[in-house]
Amino acid sequence: MAPKTMRKLEKAVAWFEIPAKKLSRAKKFYQSIFDIEMQDMEMDNDLKMTMFPVEEGGVGGAICEHKEFYTPSHEGTLVYISANPDLQKVLDKVEPNGGKVIQKKTIITDEYGYMAIIEDTEGNRIALHSNH
């Protein structure tokens, strides 16, 4: 019997959502540290969302607020957000904008680049990644 060929995912991540207690505060934090403009989306059932800008074909995500569906946390999945070209520039903006640095910039390997871990204004544990 021939070995089974395992299917590969096109992308391991298709979309991500970061919980927020107060969407406006979280939006201000992420826009400030990444120097980006986020887009608000109108949703039903008291769900509030603001989306990260992403290039065509890239993996998108949003910050979401809903009193029953989203709870900020240090536990569970750790989302790595691209901070290219150098995450230190993003990391330097975390504390002045109300977040905390949990783990400073650390090399993963020469091949995989660098990472750091922060706590956002909502109490989420979020990782940053860059090639340099």
Secondary structure, 3 states (H helix, E strand, C coil): CCCCCCCCCCCCCCEEEEECCCHHHHHHHHHHHHCCCCEEEECCCCCEEEECCCCCCCCEEEEEECCCCCCCCCCCCCCEEECCCCHHHHHHHHHHHCCEEEEEEEEEECCCEEEEEEECCCCCEEEEEECC
